[in-house]
Amino acid sequence: MRGTVVERSGDVLGVDVAGGRVHVPAGRSPVGEGEVVVGVRPEKVSLLAAGDEPPSGANVVGPGTVVDASFFGVSTQYLVRVPGVGLLTVFSQNTGLGALARRGDEVRLCWDPQHTFGLRGDEDLHAGVDPDLVPGSGSGDAGAVAAPVTPAEVARDATADAERHGEPVDTTGTRA
């Protein structure tokens, strides 16, 4: 997420990201003013449904729209398109303690500011990424970190691999 450092309060930077304020520990950013790239690991982010309140002091971006929700057994991967930010990835452990978001749902993303980090604002977010292979890495998603390969692409590749090795494939595109 691209942003601009607009304040510093002690050891915390206030960064404007798409019109909202995100807090970054100053010690986790090589820059303390100007342009910055803000990051957070996808497993540290939680989804907030409409009407849900974030924990006190949490960083919040959005609203955005869930464009993909893929169940992976122990976790669900969400791809969320946030206007002004781009496509963001969230990994949510499947604990059974809450509703799962569905494609098309409007959500906000929140996380503990201590999990936030900054990078120099001139970093190329898509360096080394082939936009034809990784969704979210094209110019239409300016400012978004490239999302991992989608579940459909994983299934397609698993199917091709199984067929190459003469293994049976079920109708969902995974190995039988």
TINUTOR-40291 format. One record per residue: residue in three letters; x, y, z of N, C-alpha, C in turn. Coordinates in steps of 0.001 Angstrom, whole numbers, padded with zeros to 6 digits, always signed. Each point is the difference from the previous one (the first is absolute). Example, Ala and Ser with C-alpha at 12.3 -4.5 7.8 and 13.67 -1.06 7.14 Angstrom:
ALA+013190-005690+007800-000890+001190+000000+000900+001200+000000SER-000350+001050-000720+000820+001190+000060-000770+001090+000730
***
This chain:
MET+000853-001163+000000-000853+001163+000000+000899+001226+000000ARG-000182+000826-000975+000784+001232-000053-000664+001061+000863GLY+000838+000783+000670-000526+001058+000840+001021+001096+000200THR-000393+000994+000785+000853+001137+000300+000029+000195+001508VAL+001214+000097+000558+000133+000280+001420-000483+001431+000224VAL-001004+000160+000870-000556+001323+000249+000198+000455+001441GLU+000439-000890+000864+000252+000379+001385+000924-001006+000672ARG+000605+000459+001075+000798-000885+000845-000329+000354+001438SER-000371-001006+000773-000312+000188+001407+000832-001003+000790GLY+001118+000487+000558+000895-000905+000714+000615-000999-000954ASP-000241-001271+000256+000568-001078-000817-000975-000532-001041VAL-001033+000776-000327-001016-000467-000936-000174+001016-001130LEU+000003-000519-001229-000264+000827-001173-001477-000097-000351GLY-000609+001118-000382-001353+000014-000532+000097+000116-001509VAL-000536-000976-000703+000114-000051-001456-001390+000094-000623ASP-000159+000917-000945-001245+000125-000748+000013-001039-001109VAL-000948-000953+000065-000157-001037-001020-001425+000086-000521ALA-000156+000423-001246-001312+000088-000656-001005+000762+000849GLY+000438+001087+000607-000903+000845+000763-000198-000411+001444GLY+000582-001115+000425-000095-000441+001387+001365+000074+000666ARG+000037-000125+001308+001246+000079+000750+000408-001387+000486VAL+001234-000389-000304+000584-001257+000452+001214+000349+000845HIS+000166-000692+001126+001131+000250+000887+001073-001062-000191VAL+001247+000480-000102+001158-000862-000241+001032+000283+001083PRO+000490-001026+000711+001091+000248+000942+001198+000594-000744ALA+000507+001129+000474+001107+000681-000689+001210-000917-000159GLY+000238-000871+000937+001127-000927-000086-000168-001085-001037ARG-001196-000120-000580-000262-001009-001025-000124+000621-001379SER+000527+001227-000144-000036+000684-001286+001341+000702-000226PRO+000595-000185-001188+001275+000662-000276-000160+001491-000303VAL-001227+000457-000172-000251+001414-000265-000966+000548+001042GLY+000176+001265+000348-000853+000621+000986-000769+001178-000536GLU+000117+000250-001304-000742+001094-000628-000176-000299-001477GLY-000968+000674-000604-000236-000153-001430-000702-001297-000353GLU+000294-000474-001217-000660-001202-000530+000530-001258+000693VAL-000918-000937+000242+000348-001262+000649-000930-001083-000540VAL+000498-001222-000030-000829-001157-000306-000284-000680+001332VAL-001278-000168+000314-000416-000606+001263-000356-001456-000256GLY+000470-000873+000871-000300-001417-000150-000413-000644+001303VAL-000676-001123-000128-000386-000835+001136-000182-001409-000556ARG+000432-001005+000743-000135-001377-000472-001480-000396-000030PRO-000420-000751-001030-001429-000318-000173-000619-000763+001174GLU+000776-000781+000722-000549-000753+001128-000213+000874+001238LYS+000491+001236-000032-000178+000931+001123-001235+000873-000174VAL-000663-000102-001150-001137+000856-000331-001307-000739+000276SER-000961+000723+000545-001350-000539+000236-001000+000759-000856LEU-001076-000674-000347-001083+000638-000749-001062+000492+000969LEU-000528+001176-000278-001114+000549+000765-001206+000113-000916ALA-001080-000643+000381-001244+000117-000761-000625+001357+000278ALA-000930+000391-000858-000710+001267+000194-000584+000030+001407GLY+000228+001096+000701-000530+000154+001353+000924-000485+001093ASP+001009-000809-000329+000956-000468+001010+000959+001118+000363GLU+000321+000104+001273+000952+001002+000465+001383-000618+000132PRO+001037+000709-000445+001358-000518+000153+000448+000100+001453PRO+000982-000806+000396+000564+000151+001337+000577+001410+000163SER-000004+000496+001193+000530+001328+000278+001449+000105-000466GLY+000301+001063-000746+001355+000249-000455+000426-000758-001237ALA-000877-000816-000571+000350-000811-001172+000158+000869-001242ASN+000875-000423-000893+000054+000581-001343-001188-000548-000785VAL-000624+000846-000788-001164-000412-000790+000120+000599-001396VAL-000228-000808-001031-000130+000494-001366-001294-000546-000580GLY-000531+000738-000954-001227-000414-000644-001053+001061+000186PRO-001205-000307-000473-000480-001327-000352+000531-000483-001352GLY-000062-001311-000128+000364-000656-001237-000978-001129-000268THR+000151-000622-001153-000891-001085-000414+000773-001301-000100VAL-000526-001054+000617+000601-001325-000113-000197-000466-001443VAL+001103-000234-000715-000102-000461-001380+000268-001493-000118ASP+000555-000598+001066+000210-001437+000018+000120-000454+001443ALA-000630-001121+000313+000118-000636+001305+000243-001471-000258SER+001192-000481+000383+000379-001385-000291+000300-000745+001288PHE-000783-001039+000250+000158-000833+001191+001157-000974-000217PHE+000941-000020+000931+001168-000887-000098+000095-000943+001192GLY-001108-000383+000587+000034-000913+001142+000224+000754+001300VAL+001248+000251+000348+000304+000685+001263-000146+001504-000099SER-000080+000531-001219-000134+001443-000159-000814+000323-001251THR-000401+001250-000064-000664+000521-001186+000809+001181-000493GLN+000261+000034-001294+000709+001126-000611-001036+000899-000652TYR+000075+001282+000333-000884+000993-000592+000818+000951-000848LEU-000535+000371-001146+000553+001078-000798-001025+001119+000064VAL+000459+001180+000438-000895+001131+000223+000491+001183-000823ARG-000868+000553-000827+000346+001178-000794-000454+001232+000768VAL+000987+000825+000363-000261+001231+000747+000268+001186-000921PRO-001015+000828-000279+000197+001160-000874+001143+000885+000511GLY+000859+000410-000914+001121+000848+000346+001201-000753+000533VAL-000173-001279+000284+001090-000833+000525+000326-001110-000984GLY-001003-000765-000406+000189-001113-000918-000482-001299+000608LEU+000594-001086-000438-000385-001340+000413+000867-000436+001175LEU-000626-000331+001125+000715-000420+001201-000396-001423+000360THR+000936-000728+000588-000217-001387+000388-000123-000103+001512VAL-000959-000817+000459-000192-000271+001423-000071-001508+000168PHE+000776-000536+000953-000106-001411+000376-000679-000051+001358SER-001104-000731+000090-000741-000100+001240-000067-001452+000439GLN+000482-000271+001226-000063-001358+000527-001459-000385+000196ASN-000348-001214-000372-001373-000484+000135-000194-000566+001402THR-000431+000862+000920-000198-000415+001393-001435-000366+000286GLY-000917+000338-000918-001414-000242+000238-000628+001066+000876LEU+000761+001034+000333-000497+001064+000881-000368+001246-000778GLY-000839-000079-000939-000381+001195-000735-000412-000353-001400ALA-000738+000910-000574-000504-000218-001349+001119+000170-001014LEU-000063-000769-001050+000935+000138-001099-000531+001045-000973ALA+000894+000795-000532-000395+000970-001015-000182-000737-001322ARG-000852+000544-000847-000261-000600-001302+000326+000997-001096ARG+000206-000539-001183+000263+000847-001159-001117+001041-000124GLY+000406+001257-000184-000953+001088-000126-000269+000738+001300ASP+000366-000594+001143-000219+000674+001285+000867+001245+000108GLU-000554+001030+000615+000787+001196+000297+000593-000172+001395VAL+001310+000197+000112+000712-000183+001265+001024+001118+000182ARG+000460+000136+001209+001179+000811+000290+001062-000946+000515LEU+001251+000383-000133+001115-000813+000465+000625+000695+001200CYS+000331-000761+001045+000613+000606+001175+001108-000890+000538TRP+000943+000633+000704+001110-000731+000602+000647+000858+001077ASP+000753-000649+000866+000756+000677+001055+001124+000798-000647PRO+000121+001285+000324+001047+000823-000618+001415-000562+000196GLN+000223-000763+001047+001335-000558+000232+000427-000981-001090HIS-000958-000498-000775+000313-000917-001100+000280+000735-001311THR-000105+001320+000020+000179+000808-001199+001476+000312-000207PHE+000425+000057-001262+001368+000395-000321-000032+000964-001184GLY+001091+000716-000163+000105+000930-001115+001196-000332-000863LEU-000087+000358-001264+001092-000117-000969+000164+001355-000676ARG+001142+000213-000606+000208+001258-000722-001114+000189-001034GLY-000448+001220-000165-001095+000298-000917+000327-000203-001462ASP+001310-000105-000336+000354-000202-001402+000150-001474-000354GLU-000355-000893+000922+000082-001444-000269-000954-000376-001129ASP+000457-000880-000885-000861-000531-001062-000751-001194+000579LEU-001273+000172+000252-000791-001059+000626-000139-001240-000859HIS+000264+000124-001289-000204-001128-000901+001298-000495-000633ALA+001143+000353+000593+001286-000450-000538+000055-001526-000018GLY+000345-000542-001137+000148-001446-000121-001297-000766-000159VAL-001122+000696-000099-001299-000650-000120-000465+000072-001444ASP-000385-001150-000555-000558-000041-001342-001490+000293+000097PRO-000477+001152-000503-001416+000356+000142-000946-000981-000676ASP+000513-000805-000927-000851-000997-000643-000212-001222+000881LEU+000859-000168+001013-000089-001172+000862-000579+000299+001368VAL+000123+001231+000463-000444+000334+001356-001057+001084-000060PRO-001269-000343+000334-001048+001007-000028+000298+001088+001021GLY-000408+001220-000305+000212+001098+000932+001324+000683-000182SER+000834-000474-000932+001321+000600-000168+000064+000945-001195GLY-001112+000169-000697-000001+000871-001171-000154+001460+000369SER+000097+000838-000989-000055+001439+000238-001358+000454+000517GLY-001040-000792-000196-001317+000365+000498-000114-000099+001507ASP+000973-000587+000660-000011-000125+001444+001143+000801+000595ALA+000142+001232-000436+001088+000845+000485-000031+000065+001509GLY+001127-000275+000601+000116+000096+001446-000320-001280+000726ALA-000485-001006-000672-000324-001248+000683+001168-000960-000106VAL+000220-000744+001062+001007-001043-000044-000602-001166-000769ALA+000776-000621-000860-000502-001093-000828-000551-001113+000868ALA-001180-000460-000345-000628-001090+000736+000631-001319-000406PRO-000041-000987+000883+000508-001311-000393-000865-000586-001109VAL+000469-001063-000595-000740-000678-001056-001367-000406+000546THR-001025+000140-000824-001356-000310+000452-000204-001503+000127PRO-000989-000408+000801-000312-001420+000136-000343-000660-001329ALA-000667+000729-000898-000331-000573-001304+001271-000334-000773GLU+000994+000870+000100+001266-000261-000687+000739-001175+000648VAL-000079-000093+001326+000611-001138+000694-000664-001294-000462ALA-001343+000000-000060-000737-001196-000440+000347-000357-001437ARG+000083+001013-000876+000349-000241-001406+001374-000650-000093ASP+000974+000548+000745+001357-000545-000042+000056-001406+000590ALA-000767-000236+001077-000026-001336+000607-000605-001011-000968THR-001044+000418-000717-000630-000879-000985+000983-000345-001118ALA+000675+000996-000534+000969-000237-001077+001122-000910+000482ASP+000475+000219+001227+001073-000826+000550-000460-001449+000165ALA-001219-000181+000535-000526-001356+000183-000162-000707-001345GLU-000526+000709-000990-000187-000597-001318+001335-000386-000634ARG+001020+000830+000187+001334-000318-000532+000550-001288+000602HIS-000379-000263+001255+000507-001189+000684-000979-001167-000037GLY-001087+000143-000779-000961-001092-000151-000822-000265+001243GLU-000130+000992+000874-000771-000170+001221-001446+000429-000233PRO-000951-000591+000735-001401+000392-000165-000224+001412+000566VAL-000958+000710-000592-000334+001354+000424-001501+000042+000259ASP-000390+000611+001145-001447+000090+000256-000562+001244-000692THR-001300+000208+000110-000658+001086-000739+000321+001392+000531THR+000597+000099+001186+000346+001329+000514+001382+000433-000471GLY+000688-000864-000714+001309+000359-000529+001141-000303+000953THR-000276-000776+001041+001069-000396+000914+000256-001480-000150ARG+001099-000449+000546+000307-001434-000126-001014-000831+000761ALA-000432-001088-000633-001000-000873+000622+000652-000897+001040
***
